[in-house]
């Protein structure tokens, strides 16, 4: 059991007891041929002995949920071309029926403005598992960050590659990139910067013309 004391006011102390942890870990991998794999795991951890009301059981500390999912994504359009899900620890075996629904999001793009709504439509509600759906939504969001990880890698002080997608997708995507903001006004400059890096990388990797041609 993890119990801590923290200062509540100028002198008063407050005791807190850890009763639940949800941990979500997501990794993105370059799998070659302009494809990334975005893989995530959700763990609900009960640090104390607990009572499961549905079955009337007392249980030892440990996982109440342990679920993993994977999206294979093609670049630069960020289209989902493959999926997989494993529900190793769930409330009931019946819950595992929901893992097949992850296949229904194949063909969607992580860059779609209404992606969250579509994922909820295909995987949410009474057809699916709220925990698996929550994980897939987090994986989809992290996959966009993985896109930047794919394109902004530096080796020997230089970019390895430059983005192949339209930076204007940033417009109105969040507070920072809202229309009329200082950052939104930088989008044309970002496009110019990407073009500059593309030209530089092209010249670096361009093979010399064979002699006699």
C-alpha positions as CSV (number, residue, x, y, z in Angstrom):
1,X,0.0,0.0,0.0
2,X,1.3,3.4,-0.9
3,X,0.4,6.2,1.5
4,X,1.8,9.7,1.5
5,X,1.5,12.8,3.5
6,X,1.5,16.2,1.8
7,X,1.2,19.7,3.1
8,X,-2.4,21.0,2.8
9,X,-2.0,24.5,4.0
10,X,0.6,26.5,5.9
11,X,1.0,23.8,8.5
12,X,-1.8,21.3,8.2
13,X,-0.9,17.9,6.6
14,X,-3.1,15.7,4.4
15,X,-2.8,11.9,4.2
16,X,-3.5,10.3,0.8
17,X,-3.7,6.6,0.0
18,X,-3.2,5.4,-3.5
19,X,-6.2,3.3,-4.5
20,X,-5.9,3.0,-8.3
21,X,-3.5,3.6,-11.2
22,X,-4.2,3.7,-14.9
23,X,-1.0,3.5,-17.0
24,X,-1.1,4.0,-20.8
25,X,2.2,3.5,-22.7
26,X,2.4,4.0,-26.4
27,X,5.4,3.5,-28.7
28,X,5.7,4.3,-32.4
29,X,8.1,2.3,-34.7
30,X,9.4,2.9,-38.2
31,X,8.7,-0.4,-39.9
32,X,10.1,0.6,-43.3
33,X,8.5,1.4,-46.7
34,X,6.9,4.6,-45.3
35,X,4.9,2.6,-42.7
36,X,4.8,3.0,-38.9
37,X,3.5,0.8,-36.2
38,X,1.8,2.5,-33.2
39,X,1.5,0.1,-30.3
40,X,-0.1,0.8,-26.9
41,X,-1.0,-0.8,-23.7
42,X,-3.5,0.1,-21.0
43,X,-3.2,-1.2,-17.5
44,X,-5.6,-0.5,-14.6
45,X,-3.8,-1.5,-11.4
46,X,-5.4,-2.1,-8.0
47,X,-2.7,-1.5,-5.4
48,X,-4.9,-2.8,-2.5
49,X,-6.9,-6.0,-2.1
50,X,-10.2,-5.4,-3.7
51,X,-13.8,-6.7,-4.0
52,X,-15.3,-7.4,-7.4
53,X,-19.0,-6.7,-7.0
54,X,-20.0,-8.4,-10.3
55,X,-18.7,-11.8,-9.2
56,X,-18.7,-11.4,-5.4
57,X,-15.0,-12.1,-5.2
58,X,-12.2,-10.7,-3.1
59,X,-9.1,-10.3,-5.2
60,X,-5.5,-9.7,-4.5
61,X,-3.7,-6.5,-5.7
62,X,-2.9,-6.5,-9.4
63,X,-4.4,-5.7,-12.7
64,X,-8.1,-5.2,-13.2
65,X,-7.5,-4.5,-16.9
66,X,-4.5,-5.1,-19.2
67,X,-5.3,-4.4,-22.8
68,X,-3.0,-3.8,-25.8
69,X,-3.6,-2.6,-29.4
70,X,-1.6,-1.9,-32.5
71,X,-2.2,0.2,-35.6
72,X,-0.2,-0.1,-38.8
73,X,-0.3,3.2,-40.5
74,X,0.8,4.2,-44.1
75,X,2.5,7.5,-44.6
76,X,2.1,10.3,-45.5
77,X,-1.7,10.1,-45.5
78,X,-1.7,8.3,-42.1
79,X,-4.2,5.7,-43.3
80,X,-4.7,2.7,-41.0
81,X,-3.9,-0.4,-43.0
82,X,-3.8,-3.0,-40.2
83,X,-4.9,-3.5,-36.6
84,X,-4.6,-5.9,-33.7
85,X,-5.8,-6.1,-30.1
86,X,-5.3,-8.3,-27.1
87,X,-7.4,-8.2,-24.0
88,X,-5.3,-10.3,-21.6
89,X,-7.0,-9.1,-18.3
90,X,-10.6,-7.9,-18.4
91,X,-13.7,-8.1,-16.2
92,X,-15.3,-11.0,-18.0
93,X,-14.4,-13.3,-20.9
94,X,-17.4,-11.9,-22.7
95,X,-15.5,-8.5,-22.9
96,X,-13.0,-10.1,-25.3
97,X,-15.7,-10.1,-28.0
98,X,-15.0,-6.4,-28.4
99,X,-11.4,-6.8,-29.6
100,X,-12.6,-7.8,-33.1
101,X,-14.1,-4.4,-33.6
102,X,-10.7,-2.8,-33.9
103,X,-10.7,-4.1,-37.5
104,X,-13.6,-1.8,-38.4
105,X,-11.3,1.3,-38.3
106,X,-9.1,0.0,-41.1
107,X,-9.1,2.6,-43.9
108,X,-9.5,5.6,-41.6
109,X,-6.8,8.3,-41.5
110,X,-5.3,9.6,-38.3
111,X,-5.4,13.0,-39.8
112,X,-9.2,13.1,-40.3
113,X,-10.9,15.9,-38.4
114,X,-13.7,13.7,-37.2
115,X,-11.6,10.6,-36.4
116,X,-12.6,10.5,-32.8
117,X,-16.3,10.5,-33.7
118,X,-15.8,7.7,-36.2
119,X,-13.8,5.5,-33.8
120,X,-16.5,6.0,-31.2
121,X,-19.1,5.0,-33.8
122,X,-17.3,1.9,-34.9
123,X,-16.0,0.7,-31.5
124,X,-17.9,2.4,-28.8
125,X,-21.3,2.1,-27.1
126,X,-23.0,-1.3,-26.4
127,X,-21.0,-3.0,-29.1
128,X,-17.6,-2.4,-27.7
129,X,-15.3,-2.1,-24.7
130,X,-14.9,1.4,-23.2
131,X,-11.3,0.7,-22.1
132,X,-10.2,-0.7,-25.5
133,X,-11.8,2.3,-27.2
134,X,-10.1,4.7,-24.9
135,X,-6.8,3.1,-25.7
136,X,-7.3,3.2,-29.4
137,X,-8.2,6.9,-29.2
138,X,-4.9,7.5,-27.3
139,X,-3.0,5.5,-29.9
140,X,-4.5,7.5,-32.7
141,X,-3.5,10.8,-31.1
142,X,0.0,9.5,-30.3
143,X,0.4,8.3,-33.9
144,X,0.3,11.9,-35.1
145,X,3.2,12.6,-32.8
146,X,4.9,9.5,-34.2
147,X,4.5,11.1,-37.6
148,X,6.7,13.9,-36.5
149,X,9.1,11.4,-35.0
150,X,9.3,9.8,-38.4
151,X,10.2,13.0,-40.2
152,X,12.1,15.1,-37.7
153,X,14.9,12.5,-36.9
154,X,18.4,14.0,-37.1
155,X,21.5,12.0,-38.0
156,X,25.0,13.6,-38.0
157,X,23.4,17.0,-37.5
158,X,21.1,16.7,-40.5
159,X,17.5,15.7,-41.2
160,X,17.1,12.2,-42.5
161,X,14.0,13.0,-44.4
162,X,11.4,15.8,-44.8
163,X,7.6,15.6,-44.4
164,X,5.5,14.6,-47.3
165,X,2.2,16.0,-46.1
166,X,0.4,19.4,-46.1
167,X,1.3,21.5,-43.0
168,X,-2.0,23.4,-43.4
169,X,-3.6,20.5,-41.6
170,X,-2.4,22.2,-38.5
171,X,-4.8,25.1,-39.1
172,X,-7.6,25.1,-36.4
173,X,-6.3,21.8,-35.0
174,X,-5.9,23.4,-31.5
175,X,-5.6,26.6,-29.6
176,X,-2.0,27.2,-30.7
177,X,-2.8,26.8,-34.4
178,X,-6.2,28.6,-34.4
179,X,-6.9,30.7,-37.4
180,X,-5.4,34.2,-37.1
181,X,-2.9,33.2,-34.3
182,X,0.8,34.0,-34.6
183,X,1.6,30.3,-35.2
184,X,-1.1,29.9,-37.9
185,X,0.6,32.8,-39.7
186,X,3.8,30.8,-39.8
187,X,2.3,27.9,-41.7
188,X,3.4,29.2,-45.2
189,X,6.9,29.6,-43.8
190,X,6.8,26.0,-42.5
191,X,5.8,24.9,-46.0
192,X,8.8,26.8,-47.4
193,X,11.1,25.3,-44.8
194,X,10.0,21.8,-45.7
195,X,10.5,22.4,-49.4
196,X,14.0,23.7,-48.6
197,X,14.9,20.5,-46.7
198,X,13.4,18.4,-49.4
199,X,15.6,20.0,-52.0
200,X,18.7,19.7,-49.8
201,X,18.1,16.1,-49.1
202,X,17.4,15.4,-52.8
203,X,20.8,17.0,-53.8
204,X,22.6,14.9,-51.1
205,X,21.2,11.6,-52.3
206,X,21.1,12.3,-56.0
207,X,23.4,9.9,-57.9
208,X,25.8,11.4,-60.4
209,X,25.0,11.0,-64.0
210,X,26.9,8.0,-65.6
211,X,29.8,9.1,-67.8
212,X,29.2,9.3,-71.5
213,X,25.5,10.2,-71.2
